[in-house]
């Protein structure tokens, strides 16, 4: 894959973003469209979608009154295509009808691939010149209300992102039609209110303010749940109102008094049996001869059904906004993928390996030899020696460099999840598997998979890994169908795998399969001539990040660094340089060795035996400072930047044992 292909991948992402922008535009338009323009907006939007996605026809149908069939309501078709306009989908497409009635989408890539039971449907599709189709049911609030179909005059493989996007469009139309239905229902309720008022089906009342008595018609008393024989005053009236609304009604009455204005409020009343109703009350204040409020005449109407319809309409709008938010999130996802791809390209340009020593010159020569081949590589070396950096160098020098290398830390994955992480899973493959997951091998198809700490894999996972390396196929959990993969594997370990094989902790056949091209990375103490260049590289990196100006390194500090044994290798050196740059106060960098190790105990011309002794003293010092705690937070391994197993190995070689008194 060359730079042109990489550019095409970026273009494809941009196309996805444009597609999502169309969905966002359609959703936003429907959120604000008025009831009398919904039909026109639907018809116009069908044409925009068809032109944008190169579709030949779109049909939007509604369910019949008996809930067993569908009829055409809106449609768009190109001049070369015959639009479906009929009163019965069941007669021409029984298989499609059953699918939609079951609440499932209908996906047809090629009409000739339909099953035998869909022969009637095949004839129907061909009658209208349709050879590929996507049909989604409209389901709102658990109820099926219709469906939408997208058609093509030629066979077509529907990409996953198109299916997902058209599914969201179907949700938008479903909620728009539900909103239209609720609007009509609301208009009908409002007409009922008008008729009720005209027929005096409203409750009339008059409040005599000076005497605090309320006269009310039978209908008004029924609305508030007050028996005809019971006297009414303001206190009794307020007692009928829901506790959460009572204060608001009092404020409304006071405002009408102060401004000598009309009173209008919607509130809930509670009857003696606990039943709640919504009431709309309006009143007109009348002043007496003294200029003070004398009475308020008004009317009340039970609007419970209207309020319920409004709530349903608000729910439909909320669902429409939710669909819009899903579209926005999908757009953001594609945008982030675009950024990630650009970042990967940028980071690959900066990959460097310090190659001053003869040992590293030899290793880089091996890298250049093996990189162009598909051979499996096994990189061995102590923790912190830069095995992952070498793996990256191999990938970047290979024909697969234009695709991102996929990294897996085998030691960091919980045992129960190793198989699903490596090979993927289907939804419902096991308890808690709520969604389908693509495994790392699939992600690395046509690229490189870096298996760091491969020696940490349990034996059952080793068996499955061996099979993939041999057969070039994987199986997702929950799906026995094999998936072909073309993956170049680079493995790394700080363990002695041959010894692990001898002790039964690593499969011999897998070891030989991985050990096609072994590379042994020497520890930093065996290539001290690389230390000055590494120091220079790290100083440049951290000085840039911390915005500091450092011109040179103190000569004594550099001698100390070159004389130290570096049990944590390059990682430990990097940590030391980072700390030194943080503490730097001038252009000349002075570097202190880990903990309390000083130049007086580590001369640059020390013999090998004295270096081991210095390393021994250093580790002893850290162990004592940590209370001889090796593992966990605050342990010596964390302080030294080593893995616990590596530190324990070094302790064994140096004869360090925990004191019996500790």
N, C-alpha and C positions, 0 to 999 in steps of 0.2 A: 504494500500500500504506500504510494508516494504522497508528496505534498498536495498534488492535485486532488487525490482521493480524500485527504484530510480536509481540504477546502470544501469538497462536496458534502462532507459530513456536517460541516458548520452551516452550509447553505440549507441542508435538510432541517436542521434545528430551527433556523430562521423561518422556514416554511411552516413548521409546526407552530411557531409563535404567531405567525400571521393567521393561521387557522383558528387559534384560540382567540385572537383579537376579534375575528368575525363573530364567534360565539358570544363574546362579551358585548359586542355592539348590538347583536340581536336581543340579548337578555335585557340590556339597559333600555332599549327601545320599548320592549313590552312592559317594563315596570311602569313607565310613565304614560303609555298610550291610553286614550280615553275609550269608553265603552263603544261609542259609535264608530271608532276607527279600527277596532280590533280585527274585523274581517278583512279590511283592506291591507292592514299591516301584515297579517298572516299570508295573504296572497302574494304581496310584494317580497316578503322574506323568503318564501319558497323559491322564487326565481333567483334571488341573490345566492342562496345556498347551492342551488343546482349549478349556476354559472361558476361559482368559486371552486366547487369540488368536482367539476366536470361530470355531473349527473345528468341523465337524460330525462328523468321524470321523478316527481315527488307527489305522493298522494296522502292526504290526511283524511282519515275516516272516523266516524263515530259509531258507537255501539247502538244496536236497535233497542226498542223499548222492552223486548222480552229478554234482552241480555244474551242472545244466542247467535247474533250475526252482526255484520258491520256494513255501513253504507258510505259512499263517497260524499265528502263535504267540501274539501278544498283540493285543488290539484294544479300541477304545473307540468307541462311536457314540451320538449323541444319540437320544432316543426316536423322533424323526421319521426317523431314518436307519437303513438296514439295514447291519449290519457285514459285512465280507468275512471269511468263515471257510471256507477251502477248502484242499485239498491240492495244488492246481496253479494257479499264476498263468499258466503258459504257455497253458493251454487257453482262458482268458478274456481274456488280455492279451498276445499274442505280441510286439507292438511294444514294449510296456513292458518285457517280460522281456528282449528283446534289448538294450534300452538299458541296463538294470541290469547284465546280464552283461558289457557293454562297459565297466563301471565309470563310467558317466555318470549324472548326475541327470536326472530326467524332470520337466519344468515344463509344466503345462497350465493356461492361463488360462481357456480355454473349450473344452469337449468338442467343440463344433461346428466348431472350428478345426483339429481333428486332420487329418492328411493321409489320402489315400485308402487308403494301405497300412495304416492303423490302424483300419480299419472294424470289425474284430472287437473291438478294444479299446474303441471308441466304444460298441458294444452292451453290453459288459461294464460300463463306467462307468455308463451309463444304467440298467442293471439294478439297480444299487445306489444310484441317485439321486445320483451324483457328477457335477458339472459342471466342477469345477476341482480340480486336485491338484498336489502337490509330492511327488516320490518320490526318496529318496536311497539309494544303495547303501552297504552297510557294508563298508569296506575297512580291514583291520588287518594291518599287516606285509606289505602287498602282496597279501593274499589276500581274496577276496570271501566274506563269510559270511552276508549277508542284506540287508535293507533296511527302510526305514520310509517310509510314505506318509501325507500329510496331505491330507484331502479337504474339499470344500465343496459344498453342495447348489446353489449358485448360481455363475455365472461370477465370477471374481475375479482382479483384477490383483495379482499378488504383488509388493509393493515389494522393492527390493534389500535393505534392512536386514532384512526378514522372511526372505527367501531365505537370507541369510548367517546369521542367527540359527538358523533351522531346520536349516541345514547343520551348525552347531556341535552342535545337539542330536543330530543323527544320529551325529556322531562320538562324543558321550558314550555313546549307547546301544550303538554298535558296541564300544566299549572295555569297557562294563559286561558285555555278553554274552561278550566274550573273557575277561574276568576270571572270569565264572561258569564258562566252559568249563575254564579253567585250574584253578579251585578243584576242580572235579569230577575233573580229571585228577590233581591233587595228592592228593585223597582216595583215588583209586584206587591211586596209587602207595604211599600209606601202608598201604592194605589189603594190597597185595602184600608190603610189608615185614613186616607181621604174619604173613602166611601163610608167608613165608620163614623167619621166626624159629621158627614152630611146626613147620616141617618140617626144622629144624636146618640151614637153608641160610645160616647165619651162620658167620663164622669165630671159633672159640673159641681162647683163648690164656691161658697162665699164666706170669707172670714171677716166677722165684725170685730175690728181691732180693739175699740174701747171696751167692749164687753167680753172679748176673748171667747167668742162662740163661733162655731163653724157649721154652716148649713151645707149639706151634701146630698146629691141625688143617690138613688139606690145603686146606680152603676158605679158612682164614685166610692160608696161604702164597700161595694164588692171588690173594687180594685185594691183598697187599703185593708180589707179584711175586718171591717168594723160593723158589727150588727146594727140593724136599723134602729133598735130601741136605745142604743148607747149614745150618750152625749159626746159631742166632739168639741175639743178646744185645741189650742196649739200644742199643749203638752201631750195630749192623746195622739195628735197627728204625728208629732216627732217620735213617739214611742213605736209607731208603725214602721219607721225607717230603719234600714240596716245600720248597725252601730258604726260601720266604717264610712258611711255616707252622711251621717246625721250632722256632723260639724260643718261639712261643706254646704248642706242645705241651709243651716242657720246663717252662715256667712252670706249666702245668696239673698236671703230675706233681708238681712241688715243692709246689704248694698242697695237693694231696691228701695228701702226706706231712706237711706242717705241721699241717693241720687234721684229719688222720685221716678224710678224707671220700672220697666217690666221685669218680672221674675220668670226665669226659665231654667229648669234643671232636669237632668236625668239621674235617677237614683233607684236603689233597690228598696222594696218593702218586703217585710216578713210577716206572713200570716201566722195565726196561732198554732197551726199544725207544722210550722217550720218551713213551709214552701216559700221560695223567693221569687219575686217578679220584678221586672224592670218597668219603671213608670217614667213617662215624660209629662212634666207638669209646667203649665204656663199660667201666669197671673198678671193682672193689671191693677196697679195701685190707684186708689181714688182718695182725694183729699177732702176733708170736711170744710165747713165755713171758717174754721179757725186756721186753716192752712196746714193742719196736721193730718197724717194718714188716718183715714176713717175705715176703709174696708179694702179688701183685695178680692177681686173676682177672678176665677180661673177655671181651667179644665185639666183633667188628667187622663192619660191614655196608657193602657197596658202595651208596652213595646217589647215584651220579652222575646217574641219570635224575631222581630227586626234586629234586636241586639245579637241574638244567636247567629243570624245570617251575617251580620257585620263581623262577628268573631271568625266565622268560617272564611269570609272574604280576606280577613287579615292573615289567617293561617295560609291561604292560598298564595297571598303576596309574599309571606315569609318564606314559603317553599320556593317561590320563584327567585327570591333574593339568595336563598341557599344555593340554588343551582348556579346563579351568577357567581357566587363566591367560589364554588367548586371549579368553575371555568377559570377564574382569576388565579386560583392556586395551581391549576394545571399549567397555566401560562407561566407562572413564576417558576414552576418545576423545570419547564423546558429552558427558561432563561438561566437557571442555575446550572443545568447540564451544559449549556453553551459556555458559561464562565469556567466550569470545571475543565472542559476540553481545552480551552485557551490556556488555562493555568498549567495543565499537564504539558502542553507543547512548550510553554515558557520554561518550566522547571527542567525539562529534558536538556535544554540547551546549556544549563549550568552544571551538569553532572561531570565531576572531575575526580580523578584518582591520583594522589601524590605518588610519583614513580621514580624517585631519586635513587633508591637503593637497588643493588643488583637483584635482590630477591623480588622486589616489586616489578622490576624490568622483566624478569622471567615470567612472573604471573601475568602481566599485561600482554606479553607475547602469546601466552596460552589463550588469553581472552580473545585476541584477534584471530587466533586459529580456529577456536570452537564457535565463536559468535555466528558466523554465516551458516552454520550447519543446524539441523534440527535436533542435535544430540542432547540428551539429558546431562546436566552438569551437577556435580555434588561439591559444594564449597565447604571446607572444614577449617576450623580455627577456633581459638578461644573467644569468649565473649568480648565484644567491643573492638574486634580487629577490622571491622568494615566489610563483613561478608555481604550485607545487603547492598552496599555501594558497588561491590564487584558484580553482583547479580544485575544491578541496573546498567552497569557498563556493558555487560554481555548483551542485554536486551537492546540497548541503544545502538550497538554495532551489528545487530541482526536485521534480517529482512522484515522483522515484525515490529520495528521501532515506531511505526506510525500509529500503532494502537497502544493504549496504556497497559503497562505491566500490572497484573493483579497480584496483590501481596496478601499472604495468609500467615499469621503467627500461630503455629500449631499449639504452642504452649498456652496461648491466651484464650482459646476457645473451650468452654465447658465440655466435658466428655459427652454429655447428653445431646449436644448440638453440633458436634463435629461433622457427622454425616450430612445433616441438612445444610450446613454452611458450605461444605465442599461440593455436594452433588445436587442441592436444592430439594424442594419439597412441594407437594401439591396441597391445596387447601384441604384441611381435615385429615391430613396424613396421620396425625396423632393429636391427642388432647392438647389444646392450646394453639394448634396451627390454624390460625384464623384467616390466613391469606396465603396465596401462592408465593414461593420464594425461588428466585433464580440463584443457583449455586455458583461458587467461585470458578469452577471449571467452565461452566457455560459463559460466564462473563469474560473469561480469558480465551474464548474461542478465537482462533487465528492470531493469538498473541502469546504472551509468556505468563506462566504462573510461578510465582516465587513462594516456595514452601519453607518458611523460616522455622528453625527448631524442629525439623522433621523427626528427630529422634524422640520427641515427646508424644508422638501419635500412639494411641493404644493399639493393641494387636488387631482387633477387629476392623479398625479403620485402615490399618496397613494392608489388610487383605483386599479391601475395596480399592485402595489406591493402586495396588499392584495390578488389579484387573483393568483399571482405566488406562494405565501405562501400556499394558499389553494389547488391549482390544480397541483403544481409542474411542470408547463409548462410556456413557454414564447412564444411570437410572435415577430419576428423582424419587424421593420417598413418597410412597402412595401411588406410584405410576410405574408399572413394569416395562413400559415402552422404552427401548434404548434410544439414546440421543447421541449422534456422532459429534465428536469434538476434535478439533485440531489445535492442540495446546503443546507448547514447548515448556518443559518443566525444569526449573532450577531449584535445587534443594540446598539447604544450609543447616549445619549442626555444629555445636561445640562439644558434642560427645564423641567418644571413640566407638564408631558404629560396629567395627569388627569385633570389639570386645562385647558390645551390647548383643551382637548376634551369638557369640560364644556363651553368654549368660542367659540366652533365651528371651531377651526383652525386645529384640528387633528381628524381623523375618529375614532369613538369609537371601531368599529369592528377591525380595524387595531391595535389599542392600545392593545386590549385583545389578538390578535394573536401574537403580539411581546412580551407581558408581561407574557409569559409562565414561565420563570424563571428570576425574577428580581434580580439584584444585585445593592445595593446602596453603592457607594464609598464615604467614609467620606472625608471632606476637611482636609487639612494638619493641620489646627489649632485644629482639634479634635483628632489627633493622633501625638502629639508632640514628643512622645517617638521614632518615626521613623526618626525624623530629623537628629540625629547624624549619623545613618547608611546611610541615603541618602547623607548627606554631604560627608561622607567617600567615597561613591561610585562615586559621581560626581568629587571629587578631584582626585581620581585615574584615572578616564576617561580623564579629561582635562590635568592632569600632563603628562600622556602618550602621548597625542596628541601634547602638546607643549614642550615636552622633558624637563620637569622641575622636580627637586627633592624636594618633600614636605614631611616632616616627621610627622608633627603634626599641630593641629589647635589651635590658640590662645584661651585660656579658656574663656576669656571675650566675644570674638566674638561668640563662640558656645552658650554661655548663651543668648546673644542677638538674635541669630537665633532661639533658642528654645522659646523665649518669644514673638517673632513677630507673628502677626496674619496671614500673608501670603495670602492676597486676591487673588493672582495669583496662589496659591497652588504650586505643585511640579515644574511646569514650571517656575514660578517666582524664586523659590529657585535655580533651575538649572542655570538660567541666572545670579543670584548673584554669585554663585560659579565660573562660567566661567569667569566673570569679575575679581573676586578676584585672580584667578590663573594667568590671563593675567598680573595683576599688581604685582604679588608676586616677591619678591627680595631675599628671603631666605627660609630656610627649614621650618620655622614656618609661617603658613598662617594666615594672619589677614584679616577678612572679614567685609566689611562695608555694612550696610543695605541699601535698595533702597533709592535713593535721599539723603536727609540730616538727616534721622532718626538715632539717636545715642543711645548708651547704657545708657546715663544719663536719657533719657526719656522713656526707656524701660527696667526696671529691670526684672530679671528673675523670681522674685516672685510676679509680678504684678497680681492684681485681674482681673477677666473677664471684669469688667466695665472699668478699666484703659486700658486694651488691645484694647477694642473697641474705646476708645477715641484716643489712639495712631494711630489706623488704620484710624480713621476719620481725624486726623491731617495730616497723611501721604497723604491721597487721596486729601485733601484740598490743601496741598502744591503742589502736582503734577498738579492739576487743575489750580491753580494760575500761575504756571510756564508755562503752556500751553495756557494761556489766556482763560481758561474755555472751551477749545475745547475738546470734548469727542471723536469724531470719526475722521477717516481719518489719513493721514500721519502727524506726529507731534502731534497727539492728545494724551490725557491722557491715553486712553485705550491701545494704542501702547506702551507708556512709561512703563505702569504697567504690560504689557504682558497679558492683559485681552481682552476678547471680549467686544465690546461696550455695548451689552445687559447685560453682567455680571456686568460691572462697573456701569451702570445705576441702576441695581438692588441693588448693594451695597450702592450706594448714597442714594437711597430711604430708605433703612433700617437704615442708619446712620443719616438720616435727613439732608443730604447735598443738598442745593439748590443754584442755580446760583444767585448771588447778582443782585438786580434790576438795580443797577447802571452800571453793567458790560455789 
